[in-house]
Amino acid sequence: MTSQSQGIQQLLQAEKRAKDKLEEAKKRKGKRLKQQTTETIRKLTSSYHKNMESMMKKLLSMICDINPEVHPNFRHAV
């Protein structure tokens, strides 16, 4: 009878260790996913800011480089 209860105790301890390992693995996976998400967001934000800066420079250069000209079909009314 005692060997049977010892066997049950060993099984319960093994089950607890397995459960603890599984919980630890889940925590590591959660941390890893959070780091990957943070890194992806950082990269996207950086890319967005670079693209926005580039587009603003192009837009400003187009606006500032306008040379006013009179249209060839314009007729001055006297």
MOPAC internal coordinates of N, CA, C and O (Angstrom, degrees):
PM7 1SCF
backbone

  N    0.0000 0     0.00 0     0.00 0    0    0    0
  C    1.4373 1     0.00 0     0.00 0    1    0    0
  C    1.5230 1   111.55 1     0.00 0    2    1    0
  O    1.2310 1   120.93 1   140.09 1    3    2    1
  N    1.3502 1   115.84 1   -39.91 1    3    2    1
  C    1.4648 1   118.47 1  -179.44 1    5    3    2
  C    1.5116 1   111.45 1   -68.60 1    6    5    3
  O    1.2310 1   120.16 1   145.40 1    7    6    5
  N    1.3245 1   117.31 1   -34.60 1    7    6    5
  C    1.4621 1   118.99 1   177.89 1    9    7    6
  C    1.5185 1   110.74 1   -67.34 1   10    9    7
  O    1.2310 1   121.04 1   148.75 1   11   10    9
  N    1.3239 1   115.61 1   -31.25 1   11   10    9
  C    1.4620 1   119.81 1   178.12 1   13   11   10
  C    1.5364 1   110.12 1   -69.13 1   14   13   11
  O    1.2310 1   120.27 1   137.72 1   15   14   13
  N    1.3306 1   117.09 1   -42.28 1   15   14   13
  C    1.4665 1   119.83 1   179.46 1   17   15   14
  C    1.5223 1   110.73 1   -70.05 1   18   17   15
  O    1.2310 1   120.15 1   147.08 1   19   18   17
  N    1.3479 1   117.32 1   -32.92 1   19   18   17
  C    1.4645 1   120.02 1   175.81 1   21   19   18
  C    1.5279 1   110.14 1   -65.96 1   22   21   19
  O    1.2310 1   120.48 1   140.08 1   23   22   21
  N    1.3150 1   116.69 1   -39.92 1   23   22   21
  C    1.4684 1   120.96 1   178.00 1   25   23   22
  C    1.5177 1   110.98 1   -62.87 1   26   25   23
  O    1.2310 1   120.85 1   138.79 1   27   26   25
  N    1.3329 1   115.97 1   -41.21 1   27   26   25
  C    1.4659 1   120.59 1   178.56 1   29   27   26
  C    1.5281 1   109.89 1   -65.34 1   30   29   27
  O    1.2310 1   120.70 1   137.17 1   31   30   29
  N    1.3276 1   116.26 1   -42.83 1   31   30   29
  C    1.4628 1   120.13 1   178.39 1   33   31   30
  C    1.5298 1   111.20 1   -61.11 1   34   33   31
  O    1.2310 1   120.87 1   138.78 1   35   34   33
  N    1.3273 1   115.93 1   -41.22 1   35   34   33
  C    1.4720 1   119.84 1   179.02 1   37   35   34
  C    1.5246 1   109.90 1   -64.67 1   38   37   35
  O    1.2310 1   120.53 1   138.49 1   39   38   37
  N    1.3147 1   116.59 1   -41.51 1   39   38   37
  C    1.4707 1   119.57 1   178.32 1   41   39   38
  C    1.5277 1   111.09 1   -63.63 1   42   41   39
  O    1.2310 1   120.33 1   138.06 1   43   42   41
  N    1.3231 1   116.96 1   -41.94 1   43   42   41
  C    1.4652 1   120.38 1   178.99 1   45   43   42
  C    1.5240 1   111.26 1   -64.38 1   46   45   43
  O    1.2310 1   120.40 1   138.85 1   47   46   45
  N    1.3281 1   116.83 1   -41.15 1   47   46   45
  C    1.4628 1   120.50 1   177.59 1   49   47   46
  C    1.5310 1   111.02 1   -64.45 1   50   49   47
  O    1.2310 1   120.91 1   138.22 1   51   50   49
  N    1.3394 1   115.87 1   -41.78 1   51   50   49
  C    1.4718 1   119.65 1   178.72 1   53   51   50
  C    1.5188 1   110.46 1   -63.91 1   54   53   51
  O    1.2310 1   120.59 1   140.69 1   55   54   53
  N    1.3321 1   116.47 1   -39.31 1   55   54   53
  C    1.4603 1   120.65 1   178.68 1   57   55   54
  C    1.5280 1   110.43 1   -64.73 1   58   57   55
  O    1.2310 1   120.50 1   138.51 1   59   58   57
  N    1.3389 1   116.65 1   -41.49 1   59   58   57
  C    1.4656 1   120.21 1   178.81 1   61   59   58
  C    1.5273 1   111.25 1   -64.49 1   62   61   59
  O    1.2310 1   120.36 1   137.60 1   63   62   61
  N    1.3435 1   116.92 1   -42.40 1   63   62   61
  C    1.4694 1   119.67 1   177.95 1   65   63   62
  C    1.5326 1   110.79 1   -62.53 1   66   65   63
  O    1.2310 1   120.69 1   138.52 1   67   66   65
  N    1.3274 1   116.28 1   -41.48 1   67   66   65
  C    1.4666 1   119.97 1   179.39 1   69   67   66
  C    1.5194 1   110.68 1   -64.09 1   70   69   67
  O    1.2310 1   120.66 1   138.95 1   71   70   69
  N    1.3347 1   116.35 1   -41.05 1   71   70   69
  C    1.4692 1   120.73 1   178.99 1   73   71   70
  C    1.5230 1   110.41 1   -64.36 1   74   73   71
  O    1.2310 1   120.64 1   138.62 1   75   74   73
  N    1.3455 1   116.37 1   -41.38 1   75   74   73
  C    1.4684 1   120.56 1   178.58 1   77   75   74
  C    1.5259 1   111.04 1   -63.30 1   78   77   75
  O    1.2310 1   120.60 1   137.33 1   79   78   77
  N    1.3347 1   116.46 1   -42.67 1   79   78   77
  C    1.4736 1   119.98 1   178.59 1   81   79   78
  C    1.5174 1   110.63 1   -63.47 1   82   81   79
  O    1.2310 1   120.38 1   139.87 1   83   82   81
  N    1.3169 1   116.87 1   -40.13 1   83   82   81
  C    1.4631 1   120.86 1   179.52 1   85   83   82
  C    1.5254 1   110.71 1   -64.61 1   86   85   83
  O    1.2310 1   120.03 1   136.42 1   87   86   85
  N    1.3277 1   117.55 1   -43.58 1   87   86   85
  C    1.4593 1   120.89 1   178.00 1   89   87   86
  C    1.5233 1   111.23 1   -62.37 1   90   89   87
  O    1.2310 1   120.57 1   138.50 1   91   90   89
  N    1.3252 1   116.52 1   -41.50 1   91   90   89
  C    1.4620 1   120.89 1   179.08 1   93   91   90
  C    1.5343 1   110.72 1   -63.55 1   94   93   91
  O    1.2310 1   120.89 1   138.74 1   95   94   93
  N    1.3283 1   115.91 1   -41.26 1   95   94   93
  C    1.4706 1   120.29 1   178.57 1   97   95   94
  C    1.5206 1   110.41 1   -64.16 1   98   97   95
  O    1.2310 1   120.31 1   140.08 1   99   98   97
  N    1.3239 1   117.01 1   -39.92 1   99   98   97
  C    1.4669 1   120.38 1   178.27 1  101   99   98
  C    1.5232 1   110.91 1   -63.72 1  102  101   99
  O    1.2310 1   120.48 1   139.81 1  103  102  101
  N    1.3378 1   116.70 1   -40.19 1  103  102  101
  C    1.4648 1   120.49 1   178.25 1  105  103  102
  C    1.5276 1   110.92 1   -63.54 1  106  105  103
  O    1.2310 1   120.66 1   136.11 1  107  106  105
  N    1.3371 1   116.35 1   -43.89 1  107  106  105
  C    1.4749 1   119.87 1   179.06 1  109  107  106
  C    1.5267 1   110.49 1   -62.79 1  110  109  107
  O    1.2310 1   120.73 1   138.84 1  111  110  109
  N    1.3236 1   116.21 1   -41.16 1  111  110  109
  C    1.4653 1   120.21 1   179.43 1  113  111  110
  C    1.5328 1   110.31 1   -63.32 1  114  113  111
  O    1.2310 1   120.61 1   137.49 1  115  114  113
  N    1.3300 1   116.44 1   -42.51 1  115  114  113
  C    1.4616 1   120.48 1   178.54 1  117  115  114
  C    1.5175 1   111.69 1   -61.84 1  118  117  115
  O    1.2310 1   120.51 1   136.51 1  119  118  117
  N    1.3299 1   116.63 1   -43.49 1  119  118  117
  C    1.4677 1   120.25 1   177.81 1  121  119  118
  C    1.5159 1   111.03 1   -62.51 1  122  121  119
  O    1.2310 1   120.78 1   136.62 1  123  122  121
  N    1.3414 1   116.12 1   -43.38 1  123  122  121
  C    1.4608 1   120.78 1  -178.96 1  125  123  122
  C    1.5312 1   110.55 1   -63.42 1  126  125  123
  O    1.2310 1   120.35 1   137.08 1  127  126  125
  N    1.3302 1   116.93 1   -42.92 1  127  126  125
  C    1.4622 1   120.24 1   178.55 1  129  127  126
  C    1.5280 1   111.20 1   -64.33 1  130  129  127
  O    1.2310 1   120.54 1   140.65 1  131  130  129
  N    1.3272 1   116.57 1   -39.35 1  131  130  129
  C    1.4630 1   120.31 1   179.32 1  133  131  130
  C    1.5278 1   110.31 1   -64.95 1  134  133  131
  O    1.2310 1   120.23 1   138.58 1  135  134  133
  N    1.3434 1   117.16 1   -41.42 1  135  134  133
  C    1.4592 1   120.66 1   178.39 1  137  135  134
  C    1.5225 1   110.69 1   -64.09 1  138  137  135
  O    1.2310 1   120.35 1   137.23 1  139  138  137
  N    1.3343 1   116.94 1   -42.77 1  139  138  137
  C    1.4580 1   120.05 1   180.00 1  141  139  138
  C    1.5208 1   110.82 1   -64.43 1  142  141  139
  O    1.2310 1   120.44 1   138.72 1  143  142  141
  N    1.3215 1   116.77 1   -41.28 1  143  142  141
  C    1.4582 1   120.53 1   178.89 1  145  143  142
  C    1.5204 1   110.62 1   -63.95 1  146  145  143
  O    1.2310 1   120.45 1   135.56 1  147  146  145
  N    1.3127 1   116.75 1   -44.44 1  147  146  145
  C    1.4648 1   121.11 1   179.13 1  149  147  146
  C    1.5263 1   110.64 1   -61.53 1  150  149  147
  O    1.2310 1   120.65 1   135.96 1  151  150  149
  N    1.3226 1   116.37 1   -44.04 1  151  150  149
  C    1.4697 1   121.04 1   179.69 1  153  151  150
  C    1.5301 1   110.73 1   -63.53 1  154  153  151
  O    1.2310 1   120.33 1   137.55 1  155  154  153
  N    1.3277 1   116.97 1   -42.45 1  155  154  153
  C    1.4671 1   120.90 1   179.19 1  157  155  154
  C    1.5210 1   110.65 1   -63.60 1  158  157  155
  O    1.2310 1   120.38 1   136.17 1  159  158  157
  N    1.3134 1   116.88 1   -43.83 1  159  158  157
  C    1.4689 1   120.79 1   179.05 1  161  159  158
  C    1.5248 1   110.21 1   -62.96 1  162  161  159
  O    1.2310 1   120.36 1   138.75 1  163  162  161
  N    1.3293 1   116.92 1   -41.25 1  163  162  161
  C    1.4637 1   120.48 1   179.32 1  165  163  162
  C    1.5234 1   110.48 1   -62.38 1  166  165  163
  O    1.2310 1   120.28 1   136.64 1  167  166  165
  N    1.3349 1   117.07 1   -43.36 1  167  166  165
  C    1.4607 1   120.62 1  -179.76 1  169  167  166
  C    1.5294 1   111.10 1   -65.24 1  170  169  167
  O    1.2310 1   120.59 1   136.51 1  171  170  169
  N    1.3292 1   116.49 1   -43.49 1  171  170  169
  C    1.4594 1   119.90 1   179.63 1  173  171  170
  C    1.5249 1   111.54 1   -64.27 1  174  173  171
  O    1.2310 1   120.59 1   139.07 1  175  174  173
  N    1.3082 1   116.48 1   -40.93 1  175  174  173
  C    1.4590 1   120.29 1   178.89 1  177  175  174
  C    1.5210 1   110.69 1   -64.05 1  178  177  175
  O    1.2310 1   120.65 1   136.84 1  179  178  177
  N    1.3162 1   116.36 1   -43.16 1  179  178  177
  C    1.4607 1   120.74 1   178.89 1  181  179  178
  C    1.5286 1   110.45 1   -62.38 1  182  181  179
  O    1.2310 1   120.77 1   135.03 1  183  182  181
  N    1.3145 1   116.13 1   -44.97 1  183  182  181
  C    1.4648 1   120.92 1   179.16 1  185  183  182
  C    1.5307 1   110.76 1   -62.22 1  186  185  183
  O    1.2310 1   120.61 1   137.65 1  187  186  185
  N    1.3291 1   116.44 1   -42.35 1  187  186  185
  C    1.4573 1   121.10 1   179.17 1  189  187  186
  C    1.5245 1   110.83 1   -60.31 1  190  189  187
  O    1.2310 1   120.54 1   133.99 1  191  190  189
  N    1.3337 1   116.57 1   -46.01 1  191  190  189
  C    1.4620 1   120.17 1  -178.74 1  193  191  190
  C    1.5324 1   111.38 1   -64.90 1  194  193  191
  O    1.2310 1   120.29 1   140.77 1  195  194  193
  N    1.3259 1   117.05 1   -39.23 1  195  194  193
  C    1.4630 1   119.95 1   178.45 1  197  195  194
  C    1.5263 1   110.33 1   -64.62 1  198  197  195
  O    1.2310 1   120.46 1   135.12 1  199  198  197
  N    1.3393 1   116.72 1   -44.88 1  199  198  197
  C    1.4580 1   120.18 1   179.28 1  201  199  198
  C    1.5230 1   111.47 1   -64.36 1  202  201  199
  O    1.2310 1   120.65 1   139.23 1  203  202  201
  N    1.3252 1   116.37 1   -40.77 1  203  202  201
  C    1.4641 1   120.15 1   179.98 1  205  203  202
  C    1.5227 1   110.35 1   -64.08 1  206  205  203
  O    1.2310 1   120.18 1   137.29 1  207  206  205
  N    1.3169 1   117.26 1   -42.71 1  207  206  205
  C    1.4611 1   121.25 1   178.95 1  209  207  206
  C    1.5278 1   110.58 1   -62.73 1  210  209  207
  O    1.2310 1   120.69 1   136.73 1  211  210  209
  N    1.3142 1   116.28 1   -43.27 1  211  210  209
  C    1.4683 1   120.84 1   179.09 1  213  211  210
  C    1.5321 1   110.85 1   -62.24 1  214  213  211
  O    1.2310 1   120.43 1   135.15 1  215  214  213
  N    1.3273 1   116.78 1   -44.85 1  215  214  213
  C    1.4658 1   119.97 1  -179.54 1  217  215  214
  C    1.5307 1   111.22 1   -66.55 1  218  217  215
  O    1.2310 1   120.16 1   142.83 1  219  218  217
  N    1.3101 1   117.30 1   -37.17 1  219  218  217
  C    1.4617 1   119.91 1   178.41 1  221  219  218
  C    1.5303 1   110.64 1   -65.29 1  222  221  219
  O    1.2310 1   120.27 1   139.46 1  223  222  221
  N    1.3164 1   117.10 1   -40.54 1  223  222  221
  C    1.4646 1   120.41 1   177.81 1  225  223  222
  C    1.5269 1   110.57 1   -62.53 1  226  225  223
  O    1.2310 1   120.29 1   136.44 1  227  226  225
  N    1.3264 1   117.05 1   -43.56 1  227  226  225
  C    1.4680 1   120.70 1   179.06 1  229  227  226
  C    1.5274 1   110.77 1   -63.73 1  230  229  227
  O    1.2310 1   120.71 1   135.09 1  231  230  229
  N    1.3109 1   116.25 1   -44.91 1  231  230  229
  C    1.4586 1   120.79 1  -179.67 1  233  231  230
  C    1.5287 1   111.10 1   -62.79 1  234  233  231
  O    1.2310 1   120.59 1   134.52 1  235  234  233
  N    1.3136 1   116.48 1   -45.48 1  235  234  233
  C    1.4654 1   119.49 1   179.51 1  237  235  234
  C    1.5248 1   111.71 1   -65.25 1  238  237  235
  O    1.2310 1   120.14 1   142.18 1  239  238  237
  N    1.3224 1   117.33 1   -37.82 1  239  238  237
  C    1.4620 1   118.49 1   178.87 1  241  239  238
  C    1.5274 1   110.68 1   -67.45 1  242  241  239
  O    1.2310 1   120.08 1   144.15 1  243  242  241
  N    1.3249 1   117.44 1   -35.85 1  243  242  241
  C    1.4660 1   120.06 1   177.28 1  245  243  242
  C    1.5273 1   110.88 1   -66.26 1  246  245  243
  O    1.2310 1   120.74 1   139.90 1  247  246  245
  N    1.3183 1   116.18 1   -40.10 1  247  246  245
  C    1.4693 1   120.06 1  -178.80 1  249  247  246
  C    1.5232 1   110.78 1   -70.44 1  250  249  247
  O    1.2310 1   120.34 1   138.08 1  251  250  249
  N    1.3180 1   116.95 1   -41.92 1  251  250  249
  C    1.4591 1   120.75 1  -175.74 1  253  251  250
  C    1.5271 1   113.05 1   -76.33 1  254  253  251
  O    1.2310 1   119.38 1   159.95 1  255  254  253
  N    1.3176 1   118.80 1   -20.05 1  255  254  253
  C    1.4624 1   121.79 1  -176.37 1  257  255  254
  C    1.5266 1   112.89 1   -97.31 1  258  257  255
  O    1.2310 1   119.88 1  -159.07 1  259  258  257
  N    1.3082 1   117.84 1    20.93 1  259  258  257
  C    1.4664 1   120.80 1  -179.79 1  261  259  258
  C    1.5327 1   108.91 1   -79.16 1  262  261  259
  O    1.2310 1   120.85 1   -49.73 1  263  262  261
  N    1.3271 1   115.97 1   130.27 1  263  262  261
  C    1.4642 1   122.27 1   176.20 1  265  263  262
  C    1.5209 1   108.26 1  -110.18 1  266  265  263
  O    1.2310 1   120.02 1   -67.10 1  267  266  265
  N    1.3111 1   117.57 1   112.90 1  267  266  265
  C    1.4660 1   119.67 1  -179.03 1  269  267  266
  C    1.5346 1   110.76 1   -67.33 1  270  269  267
  O    1.2310 1   121.14 1   -46.62 1  271  270  269
  N    1.3051 1   115.43 1   133.38 1  271  270  269
  C    1.4705 1   121.45 1   178.84 1  273  271  270
  C    1.5190 1   108.59 1  -137.36 1  274  273  271
  O    1.2310 1   120.91 1   -29.10 1  275  274  273
  N    1.3173 1   115.86 1   150.90 1  275  274  273
  C    1.4540 1   120.90 1   176.35 1  277  275  274
  C    1.5211 1   107.67 1   -84.58 1  278  277  275
  O    1.2310 1   121.21 1   -46.79 1  279  278  277
  N    1.3132 1   115.29 1   133.21 1  279  278  277
  C    1.4614 1   119.83 1  -179.06 1  281  279  278
  C    1.5242 1   109.17 1   -65.79 1  282  281  279
  O    1.2310 1   120.45 1   -38.35 1  283  282  281
  N    1.3514 1   116.75 1   141.65 1  283  282  281
  C    1.4789 1   119.39 1  -176.75 1  285  283  282
  C    1.5421 1   113.18 1   -61.35 1  286  285  283
  O    1.2310 1   119.15 1   154.05 1  287  286  285
  N    1.3070 1   119.23 1   -25.95 1  287  286  285
  C    1.4701 1   121.91 1  -178.10 1  289  287  286
  C    1.5292 1   112.69 1   -87.98 1  290  289  287
  O    1.2310 1   120.32 1  -179.69 1  291  290  289
  N    1.3141 1   116.99 1     0.31 1  291  290  289
  C    1.4612 1   120.00 1  -178.87 1  293  291  290
  C    1.5270 1   109.13 1   -70.77 1  294  293  291
  O    1.2310 1   120.67 1   -49.03 1  295  294  293
  N    1.3327 1   116.32 1   130.97 1  295  294  293
  C    1.4632 1   122.15 1   176.04 1  297  295  294
  C    1.5154 1   108.24 1  -120.57 1  298  297  295
  O    1.2310 1   122.40 1   -56.42 1  299  298  297
  N    1.2983 1   113.00 1   123.58 1  299  298  297
  C    1.4546 1   118.96 1  -178.65 1  301  299  298
  C    1.5211 1   108.81 1   -78.13 1  302  301  299
  O    1.2310 1   121.02 1   -56.98 1  303  302  301
  N    1.3146 1   115.66 1   123.02 1  303  302  301
  C    1.4861 1   120.85 1  -179.95 1  305  303  302
  C    1.5279 1   108.36 1   -83.82 1  306  305  303
  O    1.2310 1   120.70 1   -49.87 1  307  306  305
  N    1.3443 1   116.26 1   130.13 1  307  306  305
  C    1.4552 1   120.85 1  -179.66 1  309  307  306
  C    1.4833 1   111.92 1   -97.57 1  310  309  307
  O    1.2310 1   120.10 1   180.00 1  311  310  309

